[in-house]
């Protein structure tokens, strides 16, 4: 099972934002919403999305400035959205690092295709950046290995024991790859500790209860029969 691409919609008009969020959700995306720059920055501080749909005309800050700030920090996909027909905004937006530009009113189906294509293009670079910074994202969750923190898709901090964190970190660093119990033991064992492979099963069970929507039918930490466990790749 593949992880849903995370799209952040930054739009101050509530009806437009709600309609677009509903459509993209129906197209299989994980969607977050921000009504202004302040909301956007709060969301990005918790988890960097794959694609940002950014309205140029926000009430508290220019979308062009926000696009420049986003591009300076990451390779996140940026699609600028505006009701204005001014070519200058489009040219400036692309010059400062936006990937695409669309003018209202737009066809939601066309926008969804643009979002999906852009997400595919930026996925390899985003994965490399997240890995290099010790931050791993999966199914909307954000694991910060340096700070040893796990944030839910809504930004809530979830407490993990040392063993739970070490197992999740090992799986996240090898996302998409099946790890045996012995490999997980090697990656998580601390000096002086006597652990057995059954310990891994217990820790995985506890992790599933904390991060899965239904721990009985896991969609994030998958069992690979005859091998071990695999974390879904973003």
TIROLUM-907292 format. One record per atom (N, C-alpha, C, O): residue number from 1; x, y, z. Coordinates in steps of 0.2 Angstrom, whole numbers, plus 2048, in hexadecimal, padded with zeros to 3 digits. Layout:
REM residues N
NODE  pos   xx   yy   zz
NODE  NUM    X    Y    Z
...
REM end
This chain:
REM residues 234
NODE  pos   xx   yy   zz
NODE    1  804  7FA  800
NODE    1  800  800  800
NODE    1  804  806  800
NODE    1  809  807  804
NODE    2  803  80B  7FC
NODE    2  807  811  7FB
NODE    2  804  816  800
NODE    2  7FE  816  801
NODE    3  808  81B  802
NODE    3  806  820  807
NODE    3  803  826  803
NODE    3  805  827  7FD
NODE    4  7FE  829  805
NODE    4  7FA  82E  802
NODE    4  7FF  834  801
NODE    4  802  836  806
NODE    5  7FF  838  7FC
NODE    5  803  83E  7FB
NODE    5  800  843  7FF
NODE    5  7F9  844  7FF
NODE    6  804  847  803
NODE    6  801  84D  807
NODE    6  801  853  804
NODE    6  806  856  802
NODE    7  7FB  856  803
NODE    7  7FA  85D  800
NODE    7  7F7  862  805
NODE    7  7F3  860  808
NODE    8  7FB  867  805
NODE    8  7F9  86D  809
NODE    8  7F5  872  805
NODE    8  7F8  875  800
NODE    9  7EF  874  807
NODE    9  7EB  879  803
NODE    9  7EC  880  807
NODE    9  7E9  880  80D
NODE   10  7EF  885  804
NODE   10  7EF  88B  808
NODE   10  7EA  890  804
NODE   10  7EC  893  7FF
NODE   11  7E4  891  807
NODE   11  7DF  895  803
NODE   11  7DB  898  809
NODE   11  7D8  895  80D
NODE   12  7DA  89F  808
NODE   12  7D6  8A3  80D
NODE   12  7CF  8A2  80C
NODE   12  7CB  8A4  811
NODE   13  7CD  8A1  806
NODE   13  7C5  8A0  805
NODE   13  7C3  89A  807
NODE   13  7C4  895  804
NODE   14  7BF  899  80C
NODE   14  7BD  893  80F
NODE   14  7B9  88E  80B
NODE   14  7BA  888  80B
NODE   15  7B4  891  806
NODE   15  7B1  88C  802
NODE   15  7B5  889  7FD
NODE   15  7B5  883  7FC
NODE   16  7B9  88D  7FA
NODE   16  7BE  88B  7F5
NODE   16  7C3  885  7F8
NODE   16  7C4  880  7F5
NODE   17  7C5  887  7FE
NODE   17  7CA  882  801
NODE   17  7C6  87C  803
NODE   17  7C9  876  802
NODE   18  7C0  87C  805
NODE   18  7BC  876  807
NODE   18  7BB  872  801
NODE   18  7BC  86C  802
NODE   19  7B9  875  7FC
NODE   19  7B7  871  7F6
NODE   19  7BD  86E  7F3
NODE   19  7BD  868  7F1
NODE   20  7C3  871  7F3
NODE   20  7C9  86E  7F0
NODE   20  7CC  869  7F5
NODE   20  7CE  864  7F2
NODE   21  7CB  86A  7FB
NODE   21  7CD  865  800
NODE   21  7C9  85E  7FF
NODE   21  7CC  859  7FF
NODE   22  7C3  85F  7FE
NODE   22  7BE  859  7FD
NODE   22  7C0  856  7F7
NODE   22  7C0  84F  7F7
NODE   23  7C1  859  7F2
NODE   23  7C3  856  7EB
NODE   23  7C9  852  7EB
NODE   23  7CA  84D  7E9
NODE   24  7CF  856  7EE
NODE   24  7D5  852  7EE
NODE   24  7D5  84C  7F3
NODE   24  7D8  847  7F2
NODE   25  7D1  84D  7F8
NODE   25  7D1  847  7FD
NODE   25  7CD  841  7F9
NODE   25  7D0  83B  7FA
NODE   26  7C8  843  7F5
NODE   26  7C5  83E  7F1
NODE   26  7CA  83B  7EC
NODE   26  7C8  835  7EA
NODE   27  7CF  83E  7EA
NODE   27  7D3  83C  7E5
NODE   27  7D9  838  7E8
NODE   27  7DE  836  7E5
NODE   28  7D9  837  7EF
NODE   28  7DE  833  7F2
NODE   28  7E3  836  7F6
NODE   28  7E8  833  7F8
NODE   29  7E3  83D  7F6
NODE   29  7E8  841  7F9
NODE   29  7E7  842  801
NODE   29  7E1  842  803
NODE   30  7EC  842  805
NODE   30  7EB  844  80C
NODE   30  7EC  84C  80B
NODE   30  7F0  84F  809
NODE   31  7E7  84F  80E
NODE   31  7E6  857  80D
NODE   31  7E6  85A  814
NODE   31  7E3  858  819
NODE   32  7EA  860  814
NODE   32  7EA  864  81A
NODE   32  7E8  86B  817
NODE   32  7E9  86C  811
NODE   33  7E5  86F  81C
NODE   33  7E2  876  81A
NODE   33  7E5  87B  81E
NODE   33  7E6  87A  824
NODE   34  7E7  881  81B
NODE   34  7E9  887  81E
NODE   34  7E5  88D  81B
NODE   34  7E5  88D  815
NODE   35  7E3  891  820
NODE   35  7DF  897  81D
NODE   35  7E3  89D  81C
NODE   35  7E1  8A2  819
NODE   36  7EA  89D  81F
NODE   36  7EE  8A3  81E
NODE   36  7F5  8A0  81F
NODE   36  7F7  89A  820
NODE   37  7FA  8A5  81F
NODE   37  801  8A3  81F
NODE   37  803  8A1  826
NODE   37  807  89C  827
NODE   38  7FF  8A3  82B
NODE   38  801  8A1  832
NODE   38  7FF  89A  833
NODE   38  803  896  836
NODE   39  7F9  898  830
NODE   39  7F7  891  830
NODE   39  7FC  88C  82C
NODE   39  7FE  887  82F
NODE   40  7FE  88F  827
NODE   40  802  88B  822
NODE   40  809  889  826
NODE   40  80B  884  826
NODE   41  80C  88F  829
NODE   41  812  88E  82C
NODE   41  812  889  832
NODE   41  816  885  834
NODE   42  80C  889  836
NODE   42  80B  884  83B
NODE   42  80B  87D  839
NODE   42  80E  879  83C
NODE   43  808  87C  833
NODE   43  807  875  831
NODE   43  80E  873  82E
NODE   43  810  86D  82F
NODE   44  811  877  82A
NODE   44  818  875  827
NODE   44  81D  874  82D
NODE   44  822  870  82C
NODE   45  81C  877  833
NODE   45  821  876  838
NODE   45  820  86F  83B
NODE   45  825  86D  83E
NODE   46  81A  86C  83A
NODE   46  819  866  83D
NODE   46  81B  860  838
NODE   46  81E  85B  839
NODE   47  819  861  831
NODE   47  81A  85C  82C
NODE   47  81A  860  825
NODE   47  816  864  824
NODE   48  820  85E  822
NODE   48  820  861  81B
NODE   48  81C  85D  816
NODE   48  81D  857  815
NODE   49  817  861  813
NODE   49  813  85D  80E
NODE   49  817  85B  808
NODE   49  81D  85E  807
NODE   50  814  858  803
NODE   50  817  856  7FD
NODE   50  816  85C  7F8
NODE   50  81A  85D  7F4
NODE   51  810  85E  7F8
NODE   51  80E  864  7F3
NODE   51  80A  869  7F7
NODE   51  806  868  7FB
NODE   52  80B  86F  7F6
NODE   52  807  875  7F9
NODE   52  804  879  7F3
NODE   52  807  87B  7EE
NODE   53  7FD  879  7F4
NODE   53  7F9  87E  7EF
NODE   53  7F9  884  7F3
NODE   53  7F5  885  7F8
NODE   54  7FC  889  7F0
NODE   54  7FD  890  7F4
NODE   54  7F9  895  7F0
NODE   54  7FC  897  7EB
NODE   55  7F4  898  7F4
NODE   55  7F1  89E  7F1
NODE   55  7F6  8A4  7F2
NODE   55  7F9  8A5  7F7
NODE   56  7F7  8A8  7EC
NODE   56  7FB  8AE  7ED
NODE   56  7F8  8B3  7F1
NODE   56  7FC  8B6  7F5
NODE   57  7F2  8B4  7F1
NODE   57  7EF  8BA  7F5
NODE   57  7EC  8B7  7FB
NODE   57  7E6  8B6  7FC
NODE   58  7F0  8B7  800
NODE   58  7EE  8B5  807
NODE   58  7ED  8BC  80B
NODE   58  7F0  8C1  80A
NODE   59  7E9  8BB  811
NODE   59  7E8  8C1  815
NODE   59  7EE  8C4  819
NODE   59  7EE  8CA  81A
NODE   60  7F2  8BF  81B
NODE   60  7F8  8C2  81F
NODE   60  7FF  8C2  81C
NODE   60  803  8C5  81F
NODE   61  800  8BF  816
NODE   61  806  8BF  813
NODE   61  806  8BC  80C
NODE   61  801  8B9  80A
NODE   62  80A  8BF  808
NODE   62  80A  8BD  801
NODE   62  80C  8B6  800
NODE   62  810  8B3  802
NODE   63  808  8B3  7FB
NODE   63  809  8AC  7F9
NODE   63  810  8AB  7F6
NODE   63  813  8A6  7F6
NODE   64  812  8B1  7F2
NODE   64  819  8B0  7EF
NODE   64  81E  8B0  7F4
NODE   64  823  8AD  7F3
NODE   65  81E  8B4  7FA
NODE   65  823  8B4  7FF
NODE   65  823  8AD  802
NODE   65  828  8AA  804
NODE   66  81D  8AA  803
NODE   66  81D  8A4  806
NODE   66  820  89E  802
NODE   66  823  89A  804
NODE   67  81F  89F  7FB
NODE   67  821  89A  7F7
NODE   67  829  89B  7F7
NODE   67  82D  895  7F7
NODE   68  82C  8A1  7F7
NODE   68  833  8A1  7F8
NODE   68  836  89E  7FE
NODE   68  83B  89B  7FE
NODE   69  832  89F  804
NODE   69  834  89C  80A
NODE   69  834  895  80A
NODE   69  839  891  80C
NODE   70  82F  892  807
NODE   70  82E  88B  806
NODE   70  834  888  802
NODE   70  837  883  804
NODE   71  835  88B  7FC
NODE   71  83A  888  7F8
NODE   71  841  889  7FB
NODE   71  846  885  7F9
NODE   72  843  88E  7FF
NODE   72  849  88E  802
NODE   72  84A  889  807
NODE   72  850  887  809
NODE   73  845  886  80A
NODE   73  846  880  80F
NODE   73  845  879  80C
NODE   73  848  875  80F
NODE   74  842  878  807
NODE   74  841  872  804
NODE   74  83F  871  7FD
NODE   74  83E  877  7FA
NODE   75  83E  86B  7FA
NODE   75  83C  86A  7F3
NODE   75  835  869  7F3
NODE   75  833  866  7EE
NODE   76  831  86B  7F8
NODE   76  82A  869  7F7
NODE   76  827  86C  7F1
NODE   76  829  871  7EE
NODE   77  822  868  7EE
NODE   77  81F  86B  7E8
NODE   77  81A  871  7EA
NODE   77  816  870  7EE
NODE   78  81B  876  7E6
NODE   78  817  87C  7E7
NODE   78  813  87E  7E0
NODE   78  816  87F  7DB
NODE   79  80C  87E  7E1
NODE   79  808  880  7DC
NODE   79  805  887  7DE
NODE   79  801  887  7E3
NODE   80  806  88C  7DB
NODE   80  803  893  7DD
NODE   80  7FC  893  7DA
NODE   80  7FB  891  7D4
NODE   81  7F7  896  7DE
NODE   81  7F0  897  7DB
NODE   81  7EE  89E  7DC
NODE   81  7F0  8A1  7E1
NODE   82  7EB  8A1  7D7
NODE   82  7E9  8A8  7D8
NODE   82  7E3  8A9  7D3
NODE   82  7E2  8A5  7CE
NODE   83  7DF  8AE  7D5
NODE   83  7D9  8B0  7D1
NODE   83  7DC  8B5  7CC
NODE   83  7D8  8B7  7C7
NODE   84  7E2  8B8  7CC
NODE   84  7E4  8BD  7C8
NODE   84  7E7  8BB  7C2
NODE   84  7EA  8B5  7C2
NODE   85  7E6  8BE  7BC
NODE   85  7E9  8BC  7B6
NODE   85  7EF  8BF  7B4
NODE   85  7F2  8BF  7AF
NODE   86  7F2  8C3  7B9
NODE   86  7F8  8C6  7B8
NODE   86  7FE  8C2  7B7
NODE   86  800  8BD  7BB
NODE   87  801  8C2  7B1
NODE   87  807  8BE  7AF
NODE   87  80D  8BF  7B4
NODE   87  811  8BB  7B5
NODE   88  80E  8C5  7B6
NODE   88  813  8C7  7BB
NODE   88  814  8C2  7C1
NODE   88  819  8BF  7C2
NODE   89  80E  8C1  7C4
NODE   89  80E  8BC  7CA
NODE   89  810  8B5  7C8
NODE   89  814  8B2  7CB
NODE   90  80E  8B3  7C2
NODE   90  80F  8AC  7C0
NODE   90  817  8AC  7BF
NODE   90  81A  8A7  7C1
NODE   91  81A  8B1  7BB
NODE   91  821  8B1  7BA
NODE   91  825  8B1  7C0
NODE   91  82A  8AD  7C1
NODE   92  823  8B6  7C5
NODE   92  827  8B7  7CB
NODE   92  826  8B0  7CF
NODE   92  82B  8AE  7D2
NODE   93  820  8AD  7CF
NODE   93  820  8A7  7D3
NODE   93  824  8A1  7D1
NODE   93  827  89E  7D5
NODE   94  824  8A1  7CA
NODE   94  829  89B  7C7
NODE   94  830  89D  7C8
NODE   94  834  898  7C9
NODE   95  832  8A3  7C8
NODE   95  839  8A5  7C9
NODE   95  83B  8A4  7D0
NODE   95  841  8A2  7D1
NODE   96  837  8A5  7D5
NODE   96  839  8A4  7DC
NODE   96  838  89C  7DE
NODE   96  83A  89B  7E4
NODE   97  836  898  7DA
NODE   97  837  891  7DB
NODE   97  830  88D  7DB
NODE   97  830  887  7DD
NODE   98  82B  890  7DA
NODE   98  824  88C  7D9
NODE   98  825  888  7D3
NODE   98  828  889  7CE
NODE   99  821  882  7D4
NODE   99  822  87D  7CE
NODE   99  81C  87E  7C9
NODE   99  81D  87C  7C3
NODE  100  817  881  7CB
NODE  100  811  881  7C7
NODE  100  80D  887  7C9
NODE  100  80E  88A  7CE
NODE  101  808  889  7C5
NODE  101  804  88F  7C6
NODE  101  7FD  88D  7C2
NODE  101  7FD  88B  7BD
NODE  102  7F8  88F  7C6
NODE  102  7F1  88E  7C3
NODE  102  7ED  894  7C5
NODE  102  7ED  896  7CB
NODE  103  7E8  895  7C1
NODE  103  7E4  89B  7C2
NODE  103  7DD  899  7C3
NODE  103  7DA  895  7C0
NODE  104  7DA  89C  7C8
NODE  104  7D3  89B  7C9
NODE  104  7CE  89E  7C4
NODE  104  7D0  8A4  7C1
NODE  105  7C9  89B  7C2
NODE  105  7C6  895  7C4
NODE  105  7CA  88F  7C1
NODE  105  7CC  890  7BB
NODE  106  7CB  88A  7C4
NODE  106  7CE  884  7C1
NODE  106  7CA  87E  7C1
NODE  106  7C6  87D  7C5
NODE  107  7CC  879  7BD
NODE  107  7C9  873  7BD
NODE  107  7CC  86E  7C2
NODE  107  7D2  86D  7C2
NODE  108  7C8  86C  7C8
NODE  108  7CB  868  7CD
NODE  108  7CF  862  7CA
NODE  108  7D4  860  7CD
NODE  109  7CC  85F  7C5
NODE  109  7CF  859  7C3
NODE  109  7D6  85A  7C0
NODE  109  7DB  857  7C1
NODE  110  7D6  860  7BC
NODE  110  7DD  862  7B9
NODE  110  7E2  863  7BF
NODE  110  7E8  861  7BF
NODE  111  7DF  867  7C4
NODE  111  7E4  868  7CA
NODE  111  7E6  862  7CD
NODE  111  7EC  862  7CF
NODE  112  7E2  85D  7CE
NODE  112  7E4  857  7D1
NODE  112  7E9  853  7CD
NODE  112  7EE  851  7D0
NODE  113  7E9  854  7C7
NODE  113  7EE  851  7C2
NODE  113  7F4  854  7C3
NODE  113  7FA  851  7C3
NODE  114  7F4  85B  7C3
NODE  114  7FA  85F  7C4
NODE  114  7FE  85D  7CB
NODE  114  804  85C  7CC
NODE  115  7F9  85D  7D0
NODE  115  7FC  85B  7D7
NODE  115  7FF  854  7D7
NODE  115  805  853  7D9
NODE  116  7FC  84F  7D4
NODE  116  7FF  849  7D4
NODE  116  805  848  7D0
NODE  116  80A  845  7D2
NODE  117  805  84B  7CA
NODE  117  80C  84B  7C6
NODE  117  811  84F  7CA
NODE  117  817  84C  7CA
NODE  118  810  854  7CD
NODE  118  815  858  7D1
NODE  118  818  854  7D7
NODE  118  81E  854  7D8
NODE  119  813  851  7DA
NODE  119  815  84D  7E0
NODE  119  81A  847  7DE
NODE  119  81F  846  7E1
NODE  120  818  844  7D8
NODE  120  81D  83F  7D6
NODE  120  824  841  7D4
NODE  120  829  83E  7D5
NODE  121  824  848  7D1
NODE  121  82B  84A  7CF
NODE  121  82F  84C  7D6
NODE  121  835  84B  7D5
NODE  122  82C  84F  7DB
NODE  122  82F  851  7E1
NODE  122  831  84B  7E6
NODE  122  835  84C  7EA
NODE  123  82D  846  7E5
NODE  123  82E  841  7EA
NODE  123  835  83E  7EC
NODE  123  837  83E  7F1
NODE  124  839  83D  7E7
NODE  124  840  83A  7E8
NODE  124  844  83F  7EC
NODE  124  847  83E  7F1
NODE  125  843  846  7EA
NODE  125  847  84B  7ED
NODE  125  845  84C  7F4
NODE  125  849  84D  7F9
NODE  126  83E  84C  7F5
NODE  126  83B  84D  7FC
NODE  126  83D  847  801
NODE  126  83F  849  806
NODE  127  83D  841  7FE
NODE  127  83F  83C  802
NODE  127  846  83C  804
NODE  127  848  83B  80A
NODE  128  84B  83E  800
NODE  128  852  83F  802
NODE  128  853  845  807
NODE  128  857  844  80B
NODE  129  84F  84A  806
NODE  129  850  850  80B
NODE  129  84D  84E  812
NODE  129  851  84F  817
NODE  130  848  84A  812
NODE  130  845  848  818
NODE  130  84A  843  81C
NODE  130  84B  843  822
NODE  131  84D  83F  818
NODE  131  852  83A  81B
NODE  131  858  83D  81D
NODE  131  85A  83C  823
NODE  132  85A  842  81A
NODE  132  861  846  81C
NODE  132  860  84A  822
NODE  132  864  84B  826
NODE  133  85A  84C  823
NODE  133  858  850  829
NODE  133  856  84C  82F
NODE  133  855  84F  834
NODE  134  856  845  82E
NODE  134  854  841  834
NODE  134  84C  841  835
NODE  134  84A  83F  83A
NODE  135  849  844  830
NODE  135  841  845  830
NODE  135  83E  840  82B
NODE  135  840  840  825
NODE  136  83A  83C  82D
NODE  136  836  837  829
NODE  136  82F  838  829
NODE  136  82C  838  82F
NODE  137  82C  838  824
NODE  137  824  839  823
NODE  137  821  833  820
NODE  137  824  830  81B
NODE  138  81C  831  823
NODE  138  818  82B  821
NODE  138  811  82C  823
NODE  138  80F  82D  829
NODE  139  80C  82B  81E
NODE  139  805  82B  81F
NODE  139  803  831  823
NODE  139  7FE  831  827
NODE  140  806  837  822
NODE  140  805  83D  826
NODE  140  808  83E  82C
NODE  140  808  843  82F
NODE  141  80C  838  82F
NODE  141  80F  839  835
NODE  141  816  83C  834
NODE  141  819  83B  82E
NODE  142  819  83F  839
NODE  142  820  842  838
NODE  142  824  83F  83E
NODE  142  823  841  844
NODE  143  82A  83B  83C
NODE  143  82E  839  841
NODE  143  835  83D  841
NODE  143  838  83D  83C
NODE  144  836  840  846
NODE  144  83D  844  847
NODE  144  842  840  84B
NODE  144  841  840  851
NODE  145  846  83D  847
NODE  145  84B  838  84B
NODE  145  850  83C  84F
NODE  145  852  839  854
NODE  146  852  842  84D
NODE  146  856  846  851
NODE  146  853  848  858
NODE  146  856  848  85D
NODE  147  84D  84B  857
NODE  147  849  84D  85D
NODE  147  846  847  861
NODE  147  843  848  866
NODE  148  846  841  85E
NODE  148  842  83B  860
NODE  148  83B  83D  862
NODE  148  838  83C  867
NODE  149  838  840  85D
NODE  149  831  842  85D
NODE  149  82C  83F  858
NODE  149  82F  83F  852
NODE  150  826  83D  859
NODE  150  822  83B  854
NODE  150  81B  83F  854
NODE  150  818  840  85A
NODE  151  81A  842  84F
NODE  151  814  847  84E
NODE  151  80F  843  84A
NODE  151  810  841  844
NODE  152  808  844  84C
NODE  152  803  841  848
NODE  152  801  845  842
NODE  152  804  84B  842
NODE  153  7FD  843  83D
NODE  153  7FB  847  838
NODE  153  7F8  84E  83A
NODE  153  7F8  852  836
NODE  154  7F5  84E  840
NODE  154  7F2  854  842
NODE  154  7F7  858  846
NODE  154  7F5  85E  849
NODE  155  7FD  856  847
NODE  155  802  85A  84B
NODE  155  803  858  852
NODE  155  807  85B  855
NODE  156  7FF  853  854
NODE  156  7FF  851  85B
NODE  156  806  84D  85D
NODE  156  807  849  859
NODE  157  809  84F  862
NODE  157  80F  84B  864
NODE  157  80D  844  867
NODE  157  809  844  86C
NODE  158  80F  83F  865
NODE  158  80E  838  867
NODE  158  814  835  86B
NODE  158  819  835  868
NODE  159  812  833  871
NODE  159  818  831  875
NODE  159  819  829  874
NODE  159  815  825  873
NODE  160  820  828  873
NODE  160  822  821  872
NODE  160  827  81F  877
NODE  160  82B  824  879
NODE  161  828  819  879
NODE  161  82D  817  87D
NODE  161  833  816  879
NODE  161  833  817  872
NODE  162  839  815  87C
NODE  162  83F  815  878
NODE  162  83F  80F  873
NODE  162  841  810  86D
NODE  163  83D  80A  875
NODE  163  83C  804  871
NODE  163  838  805  86B
NODE  163  839  803  865
NODE  164  832  808  86C
NODE  164  82D  80A  867
NODE  164  830  80E  862
NODE  164  830  80D  85B
NODE  165  834  814  864
NODE  165  837  819  860
NODE  165  83C  815  85C
NODE  165  83C  817  856
NODE  166  840  811  85F
NODE  166  846  80E  85B
NODE  166  843  80A  855
NODE  166  846  80A  850
NODE  167  83E  806  857
NODE  167  83B  802  851
NODE  167  838  806  84C
NODE  167  83A  804  846
NODE  168  835  80B  84E
NODE  168  831  80F  848
NODE  168  837  813  844
NODE  168  836  813  83E
NODE  169  83C  815  848
NODE  169  841  819  844
NODE  169  845  814  83F
NODE  169  847  816  83A
NODE  170  846  80E  841
NODE  170  84A  809  83D
NODE  170  845  807  837
NODE  170  848  807  831
NODE  171  83F  807  838
NODE  171  83A  805  832
NODE  171  83A  80C  82E
NODE  171  83A  80B  828
NODE  172  83A  812  831
NODE  172  839  818  82D
NODE  172  83F  819  828
NODE  172  83F  81B  823
NODE  173  845  817  82B
NODE  173  84B  818  827
NODE  173  84C  813  822
NODE  173  850  814  81D
NODE  174  848  80E  822
NODE  174  848  809  81D
NODE  174  841  808  81A
NODE  174  83F  803  818
NODE  175  83D  80E  819
NODE  175  836  80E  817
NODE  175  836  80A  810
NODE  175  83A  80B  80C
NODE  176  831  806  810
NODE  176  830  802  809
NODE  176  834  7FC  809
NODE  176  833  7F8  804
NODE  177  838  7FB  80E
NODE  177  83C  7F5  80E
NODE  177  83A  7F0  814
NODE  177  83A  7F3  819
NODE  178  83A  7EA  812
NODE  178  838  7E5  818
NODE  178  83E  7E4  81C
NODE  178  843  7E2  819
NODE  179  83D  7E4  823
NODE  179  843  7E3  827
NODE  179  841  7DD  82B
NODE  179  83B  7DC  82E
NODE  180  846  7D8  82C
NODE  180  844  7D2  831
NODE  180  845  7D4  838
NODE  180  847  7DA  839
NODE  181  842  7D0  83C
NODE  181  842  7D1  843
NODE  181  84A  7D2  846
NODE  181  84B  7D6  84A
NODE  182  84E  7CE  843
NODE  182  855  7CE  845
NODE  182  858  7D5  843
NODE  182  85C  7D8  846
NODE  183  856  7D7  83D
NODE  183  859  7DE  83B
NODE  183  856  7E3  83F
NODE  183  85A  7E8  841
NODE  184  850  7E3  841
NODE  184  84D  7E8  846
NODE  184  851  7E8  84C
NODE  184  852  7ED  850
NODE  185  852  7E2  84F
NODE  185  856  7E1  855
NODE  185  85D  7E4  855
NODE  185  85F  7E8  859
NODE  186  860  7E3  84F
NODE  186  867  7E6  84E
NODE  186  867  7ED  84E
NODE  186  86B  7F1  851
NODE  187  861  7F0  84B
NODE  187  861  7F7  84A
NODE  187  85E  7FB  850
NODE  187  85F  801  851
NODE  188  85B  7F7  855
NODE  188  858  7FA  85B
NODE  188  85B  7F8  862
NODE  188  85A  7FB  867
NODE  189  85F  7F3  862
NODE  189  862  7F0  868
NODE  189  867  7F5  86B
NODE  189  86C  7F8  868
NODE  190  867  7F6  872
NODE  190  86B  7FA  875
NODE  190  870  7F6  879
NODE  190  86E  7F0  87B
NODE  191  876  7F8  87A
NODE  191  87B  7F4  87E
NODE  191  878  7F2  885
NODE  191  875  7F6  889
NODE  192  87A  7EC  886
NODE  192  878  7E9  88D
NODE  192  870  7E6  88D
NODE  192  86E  7E4  892
NODE  193  86D  7E7  888
NODE  193  866  7E5  888
NODE  193  865  7DE  885
NODE  193  868  7DC  880
NODE  194  861  7DA  888
NODE  194  860  7D3  886
NODE  194  859  7D3  883
NODE  194  854  7D4  886
NODE  195  858  7D3  87C
NODE  195  852  7D3  879
NODE  195  851  7CD  874
NODE  195  856  7CA  872
NODE  196  84B  7CC  873
NODE  196  849  7C6  86E
NODE  196  845  7C9  869
NODE  196  842  7CE  869
NODE  197  844  7C5  863
NODE  197  840  7C7  85E
NODE  197  839  7C8  85F
NODE  197  836  7CC  85C
NODE  198  836  7C5  864
NODE  198  830  7C6  866
NODE  198  82F  7CD  869
NODE  198  829  7D0  869
NODE  199  834  7D0  86B
NODE  199  834  7D7  86E
NODE  199  831  7DC  868
NODE  199  82E  7E0  869
NODE  200  834  7DA  862
NODE  200  832  7DE  85C
NODE  200  82B  7DE  85B
NODE  200  828  7E3  859
NODE  201  828  7D8  85B
NODE  201  821  7D7  85A
NODE  201  81D  7DB  85F
NODE  201  818  7DE  85D
NODE  202  81F  7DB  865
NODE  202  81B  7DF  86A
NODE  202  81C  7E6  869
NODE  202  817  7EA  869
NODE  203  822  7E9  867
NODE  203  823  7F0  866
NODE  203  81F  7F2  860
NODE  203  81C  7F7  860
NODE  204  81F  7EE  85A
NODE  204  81B  7EF  854
NODE  204  813  7F0  856
NODE  204  810  7F4  854
NODE  205  811  7EB  85A
NODE  205  80A  7EB  85C
NODE  205  808  7F1  860
NODE  205  803  7F4  85F
NODE  206  80C  7F4  864
NODE  206  80B  7FA  868
NODE  206  80B  800  863
NODE  206  807  805  864
NODE  207  810  800  85F
NODE  207  810  806  85A
NODE  207  80A  806  855
NODE  207  807  80B  854
NODE  208  808  800  853
NODE  208  802  800  84F
NODE  208  7FC  803  853
NODE  208  7F7  806  850
NODE  209  7FB  801  859
NODE  209  7F6  804  85D
NODE  209  7F6  80C  85E
NODE  209  7F1  80F  85F
NODE  210  7FC  80E  85D
NODE  210  7FD  816  85E
NODE  210  7FC  819  857
NODE  210  7FA  81F  857
NODE  211  7FE  816  852
NODE  211  7FE  81A  84B
NODE  211  7F9  817  846
NODE  211  7F8  81B  841
NODE  212  7F7  812  847
NODE  212  7F2  80F  841
NODE  212  7EB  811  843
NODE  212  7E9  811  849
NODE  213  7E7  812  83E
NODE  213  7E0  814  83E
NODE  213  7DD  80D  841
NODE  213  7D8  80E  845
NODE  214  7DF  807  83F
NODE  214  7DC  801  841
NODE  214  7E2  7FC  842
NODE  214  7E5  7FA  83D
NODE  215  7E4  7FB  848
NODE  215  7EA  7F7  84A
NODE  215  7E9  7F0  847
NODE  215  7EE  7EC  846
NODE  216  7E3  7EE  847
NODE  216  7E2  7E7  845
NODE  216  7E3  7E6  83D
NODE  216  7E4  7E1  83B
NODE  217  7E2  7EC  839
NODE  217  7E3  7EC  832
NODE  217  7E8  7F1  830
NODE  217  7E6  7F6  82E
NODE  218  7EE  7F0  832
NODE  218  7F3  7F5  831
NODE  218  7F5  7F8  82A
NODE  218  7F5  7F3  826
NODE  219  7F5  7FE  829
NODE  219  7F7  801  822
NODE  219  7FD  805  822
NODE  219  7FF  807  81D
NODE  220  801  805  828
NODE  220  807  809  828
NODE  220  80D  804  82A
NODE  220  812  804  826
NODE  221  80C  800  82F
NODE  221  812  7FB  830
NODE  221  80F  7F5  82E
NODE  221  80A  7F2  832
NODE  222  811  7F2  829
NODE  222  80F  7EC  826
NODE  222  813  7E6  828
NODE  222  819  7E6  829
NODE  223  80F  7E0  829
NODE  223  813  7DA  82A
NODE  223  814  7D7  823
NODE  223  810  7D6  81F
NODE  224  81B  7D5  823
NODE  224  81D  7D1  81D
NODE  224  81E  7CA  81F
NODE  224  823  7C9  822
NODE  225  819  7C6  81D
NODE  225  819  7BF  820
NODE  225  820  7BB  81E
NODE  225  822  7BB  818
NODE  226  822  7B8  823
NODE  226  829  7B4  822
NODE  226  82F  7B9  822
NODE  226  834  7B6  821
NODE  227  82E  7BF  823
NODE  227  834  7C4  823
NODE  227  834  7C8  829
NODE  227  838  7C7  82D
NODE  228  82F  7CD  82A
NODE  228  82F  7D1  82F
NODE  228  82A  7D7  82E
NODE  228  824  7D5  82E
NODE  229  82C  7DD  82E
NODE  229  828  7E3  82E
NODE  229  82B  7E8  829
NODE  229  831  7E8  827
NODE  230  826  7EC  826
NODE  230  828  7F1  821
NODE  230  823  7F7  822
NODE  230  81D  7F7  823
NODE  231  826  7FD  823
NODE  231  823  803  823
NODE  231  821  806  81C
NODE  231  826  806  818
NODE  232  81B  808  81B
NODE  232  819  80A  814
NODE  232  81E  810  812
NODE  232  81F  814  816
NODE  233  820  810  80C
NODE  233  824  815  809
NODE  233  820  81B  807
NODE  233  81A  81A  805
NODE  234  822  821  808
NODE  234  81E  827  807
NODE  234  81E  828  7FF
NODE  234  81B  82D  7FD
REM end
